[in-house]
Amino acid sequence: MINSDPAAVYQHIVSKMPEGLGKQIMTILALHIGEKNRISRPRLVLGLFGYIPKNNKNSTEDRQMRRAIEELIQQGYPVCSSSGKGGYYLASSKEEREVCIRELASRRECLDQRIRQLRSANKLEWIEPIVYLQPELRV
């Protein structure tokens, strides 16, 4: 399948998710309870698929795994991660779950700020000279 539409590509990847992937993830994460026992993304992919793809962060397997983790969280499983330390784990306590929630809230605040800044960005005067010097950029 060759398609340049990111949404269509992602939908195709999700449609090919192995059956029972969420159950496999929970089986592995049952051995990784608590932040100190987290498992890295590559090792989780290895445990699920039996190999680590060359470009794991953008691989089909990694995307399928992350989607299955999203679904587990939606179902109520306390699957946590930390951008600073990496990896996944099951929260061992309410406090550990709250730490994860606070990090997610902080990321959301940063994204909200970036959105506000982009919405108010109005300094486009630099584009005109570039278009003038590079005719191929003209619309």
Phi, psi and omega per residue, in radians:
M1 nan 2.073 3.088
I2 -1.980 2.047 -3.122
N3 -2.669 2.314 -3.106
S4 -1.625 -0.067 3.123
D5 -1.387 1.968 -3.081
P6 -0.985 -0.670 -3.133
A7 -1.128 -0.703 3.126
A8 -1.189 -0.692 3.113
V9 -1.096 -0.822 -3.139
Y10 -1.074 -0.748 3.136
Q11 -1.076 -0.676 3.099
H12 -1.120 -0.774 3.127
I13 -1.047 -0.783 -3.124
V14 -1.149 -0.658 -3.125
S15 -1.154 -0.361 -3.131
K16 -1.726 0.208 -3.130
M17 -1.081 2.348 3.093
P18 -1.080 2.457 3.108
E19 -1.139 2.432 3.100
G20 1.393 0.241 -3.104
L21 -1.081 -0.714 3.120
G22 -1.064 -0.727 3.121
K23 -1.121 -0.695 3.087
Q24 -1.096 -0.731 3.138
I25 -1.078 -0.801 -3.134
M26 -1.118 -0.608 3.093
T27 -1.087 -0.744 3.127
I28 -1.240 -0.773 -3.097
L29 -1.184 -0.347 3.070
A30 -1.086 -0.352 3.077
L31 -1.646 0.016 -3.075
H32 -2.289 1.109 -3.140
I33 -1.679 2.191 -3.116
G34 1.678 2.526 -3.084
E35 -0.993 -0.640 -3.122
K36 -1.140 -0.312 -3.112
N37 -1.885 0.336 -3.082
R38 -1.024 2.749 3.103
I39 -2.054 2.393 -3.112
S40 -1.224 2.757 3.093
R41 -1.008 -0.851 -3.138
P42 -1.049 -0.690 -3.141
R43 -1.209 -0.597 3.084
L44 -1.180 -0.747 3.075
V45 -1.050 -0.758 3.102
L46 -1.024 -0.790 3.130
G47 -1.121 -0.543 -3.113
L48 -1.475 -0.723 -2.995
F49 -1.936 -0.211 3.109
G50 1.535 0.023 3.116
Y51 -2.779 2.840 3.059
I52 -1.936 2.044 3.115
P53 -1.056 2.686 -3.115
K54 -0.977 -0.863 3.140
N55 -1.875 1.234 -2.970
N56 -1.022 -0.676 -3.058
K57 -1.130 -0.404 3.119
N58 -2.045 0.269 -3.070
S59 -1.382 2.754 3.050
T60 -1.010 -0.754 -3.112
E61 -1.078 -0.771 3.140
D62 -1.126 -0.725 3.136
R63 -1.145 -0.713 3.113
Q64 -1.122 -0.726 3.121
M65 -1.083 -0.822 -3.134
R66 -1.097 -0.659 3.100
R67 -1.140 -0.738 3.113
A68 -1.112 -0.652 3.093
I69 -1.135 -0.714 3.070
E70 -1.002 -0.771 -3.129
E71 -1.129 -0.686 3.102
L72 -1.091 -0.732 3.121
I73 -1.116 -0.727 3.110
Q74 -1.089 -0.510 3.124
Q75 -1.432 -0.117 3.062
G76 1.871 0.110 3.107
Y77 -1.437 2.330 -3.085
P78 -1.435 1.119 3.113
V79 -1.430 2.107 -3.078
C80 -2.045 2.815 3.049
S81 -2.631 2.920 3.127
S82 -2.416 2.169 -3.119
S83 -1.172 -0.525 -3.124
G84 -1.261 -0.661 -3.072
K85 -1.862 -0.355 3.124
G86 1.313 2.826 3.085
G87 1.642 2.969 -3.121
Y88 -2.146 2.674 3.094
Y89 -2.821 2.818 3.006
L90 -1.575 2.298 3.123
A91 -1.057 2.325 -3.121
S92 -1.596 -0.137 -3.118
S93 -2.779 2.926 3.074
K94 -1.087 -0.659 -3.131
E95 -1.087 -0.754 -3.141
E96 -1.141 -0.681 3.088
R97 -1.099 -0.704 -3.138
E98 -1.136 -0.635 3.083
V99 -1.057 -0.770 3.119
C100 -1.095 -0.776 3.135
I101 -1.079 -0.736 3.128
R102 -1.090 -0.681 3.113
E103 -1.138 -0.743 3.103
L104 -1.080 -0.732 3.127
A105 -1.107 -0.672 3.117
S106 -1.127 -0.751 3.099
R107 -1.079 -0.726 3.130
R108 -1.069 -0.744 3.129
E109 -1.075 -0.714 3.116
C110 -1.129 -0.725 3.113
L111 -1.157 -0.725 3.096
D112 -1.043 -0.736 3.121
Q113 -1.102 -0.755 3.141
R114 -1.098 -0.701 3.109
I115 -1.083 -0.802 3.120
R116 -1.052 -0.739 -3.129
Q117 -1.129 -0.729 3.120
L118 -1.168 -0.664 3.111
R119 -1.088 -0.601 -3.109
S120 -1.619 -0.029 3.136
A121 -1.170 2.107 -3.105
N122 -2.345 0.287 -3.111
K123 -1.630 1.395 -3.083
L124 -1.839 0.008 -3.064
E125 -1.044 -0.422 -3.130
W126 -1.244 -0.332 -3.105
I127 -1.222 -0.712 -3.090
E128 -0.928 -0.887 3.137
P129 -1.094 -0.614 3.138
I130 -1.139 -0.785 3.132
V131 -1.112 -0.686 3.137
Y132 -1.095 -0.733 -3.105
L133 -1.368 -0.384 -3.100
Q134 -2.173 1.515 -3.058
P135 -0.990 -0.480 -3.120
E136 -1.144 -0.242 3.110
L137 -1.531 -0.133 -3.123
R138 -1.211 2.484 -3.125
V139 -1.610 nan nan
